[in-house]
Amino acid sequence: MGKYALYFIEANAAATWQGISRPQIPLFTYYEILQSMQGYNSSLKEGGDEVTIANDATFMKLYFDDWRFLLQTIGTTRVMLHVEPDFWAYARQVNGNPHSIPAKVTAANPTDCSTQENSITGMARCMISMVRKYAPNAKVGLHASDWLKGNAGDGVATGNFMIALGSTDGDFIVSDILDRDAGYYNSIGNNIWFDDAAHASYLAWIKDVAVTTSQPIIIWQIPLGNANQNNTNYHWKDTHVDYFFAHLADVANAKIVGLMFGAGTDLQTTVETDGNNLINKTIATSQLGGQQICQ
């Protein structure tokens, strides 16, 4: 991970646009507990096993050591850190009170987190506190999944769960709307198209999370498909890019401060295959002065 992190930092620092230096702030998504767990014990499965293994001191020592190594590699560089998508939602499925879910924190990491509680909350707060210690110029946020957004009041409930985790020790919250193009999902028998009403409902949900936690939101892993694609590999249709750029005032009103584009798996539409849709919309928005962030 050390080499990858350094290369990623260096590539962002060297970014240019039309021959002009445009250094970028890299965002690291730390999605490690699932893969590390399956290397530790191949019989373990995604979901509840991820939460259970947090109470294994031997595993958690390795996990915290890896997190510390990444943070030490980052050092004083300005980066953004997105911590464990999906994991906190799996924890919520186990128990709506993360203080009540056991996790080995002090035994696994007495160096950094001897005063934290031995719970999933303690784990989250330990990880954030390590950022402050080892990567002081980094900004960090936990992930809030939208899996229950169809339930009345879930935006507030999700926000309260994030607070119980310790999200307010961090700097922002990350969420996602869909990890693959809707056209791709349709090709494998899943109908997950977002129309304008579905997008508006999502924005209302995420605004409730933001207002409840008093934290800004970053939307991550937004698929790049658009209506001009032909629903073949790397050319799938989707609605997210076009909707968000057509409703940037609504996006800002939902307390969203950043949109991160790029699907979560291969074969999806990319910035190289979308017919320059994302690039053209980004340039046009920039030329109009961008979108003011709502306070």
Secondary structure, DSSP 8 states (H G I E B T S, - for coil): -HHHHHHHHHHHHT-EETTEE-----EEEE--HHHHHHHH-TT--SSHHHHHHTT-HHHHHHHHHHHHHHHHHHTT---EEEE-TTHHHHHHHH-S-GGGSB---TTT-HHHHTTS-SBHHHHHHHHHHHHHHH-TT-EEEEE---TTTTSTTHHHHHHHHHHHHTGGGSSEEEEES-SS-HHHHHHTT------HHHHHHHHHHHHHHHHHHT--EEEEEE----TTS-SBTTB---SHHHHHHHTHHHHHHTTEEEEEE--SSTTS--TTTSTTHHHHHHHHHHHTT------
